[in-house]
């Protein structure tokens, strides 16, 4: 009888996916660990302007977790392809969302630490202090001016 080190990845994935669907958390963790290099490699290809690599990895791992839960049984044999597309699509969607109008408000937001451009504020004074002064009572405004 020939010695077999481990089953091929396809049958390993089928076995783990079947166990994961039956509620075996260890099988889910094994799949996530087995496909983590895929997530890391896909995340390294993209750049998130208002985030970092960890954000991309986290989104990729969420997509992988969802792929484990959503993969149809007839696709268990080709889970590696299913996982690849799920992770890649999630990362591309994240990048598109960042560039869309949904992110416009965040991209145009003012920093409270930036110098004030408000006419009532001093140009050297941060916006946060100017806002605080505008909301303060007359006594507080006098103290701020001093």
N, C-alpha and C positions, 0 to 999 in steps of 0.2 A: 504494500500500500504506500503510495508516494506521500511524502510529507508536504503539507500545504501550510505556509506561514500564516496567511490570512485570506479571507475570501476577497474576490474582486470588489472594488469600491461600489459597483452597482448593486450587488447582492447585499453588501453591508448596509448601504443606504436604504434598500427596500426593507430589510429587517428592522433597522432603526426607525424608519418612518411608520412601519406597522406598529411597533411598540409605542412610539410617541403618540399615535392616534388612540392607543388604548389607555393613555394617561401616564405613561412611564416617563417621568421627568428626567431620569438619567439618560434615556435615549435622546430626548430633546437636547440636553446639554452636550451629549456626544456629537450630535449633528452640528450644533453651533460651534463646537471646538474644531471639528473636522473641516468646516467651511470658513472658519475665521481667516485663514490666509487669503481666501478669495476676496473677502470683504476688505482686508488690508491692501491687497493689490489694486482693487478697483478704486478705493478711496485715495490712493496715492496718485492717481491719474488726474484728479480734479482739484480745483482750488475754490474755496468758498471765501468771498471777499469779506463778509461780515461774520465770520466764524473761524474755526480752525480745523485741523485734521481730525481731532477727536470728535467733532460734531459729525463729520462725514462718516467716520467709523461707527458711531452710535446709530446713525440713520441706516447704514448698511446692515448692522446687526439686527435692527428692528425689522428690516425687510427680510432678512434671512429667517428670523423667527416666524414671521408671517407666512413665508414660503413653506416652512415646515408644517404649519397648521393648514395651509390652503392647497397644497399640492394634491391634485386628484390621484387616486390610487392607480389609475392607468398610466400615470407619468412617474411613478416611483422609480422605475428602472432608469429613467433619464433625469433624476433629481439634480444632478450637477448642472445640467443645462438650464433647468427650471430655476435653480437658485441663482445662477449667473445672471439670468435675465431679470429676476426679481430685484436683486441688489443693484444692478446697473440702472434699471429703470427708475428705482427710488432715488438714486444719486442724481441722475439727470433731471428728474422732476424737481428735486431740491434746488438745483442750480437754476432751472427755469423760473421757479418761484421767486428766487432771490432777485432775478433780473426783471420780474414782472412789476406791474403797477401796485400789487399788493404790498410790496416792500418799499414803495416810494415814500411813505410817511416816515418810516424809520430812517431812510437814507437822507431825508431832508430835515431831520430833527435838530434842534439846537442844543448845544451843550450848556449846562448851567455853570460850568467852569470857564467857558470861553469869555473873552472880553465882551462887554455889553455893546450892542448896536442900537439900543433903545434910546430915544431922544432924552428921556427923563433921567437916564443913568449916566454915570461917569464912564468915559471910554476905557479907563483902566480897570473898572470895576466888573467882576464877573456878573453874568446875567442873574444867577441865583440870588446874589446880594441885592441887586436892583429890584427883583420881584419881592423879596422879603421887605425891602424898604417901602415899596408901594402898598403892601398889606399892613404895615405897622401903623400904630397910632401916632398922633402928633408928637408925643414925647419921644417915642422911639426914633422917629425920623430926625428929630433934633440931635439925638445922641449919635446916629449914624453919620450926620454931617460933620460933627465934631471929630 
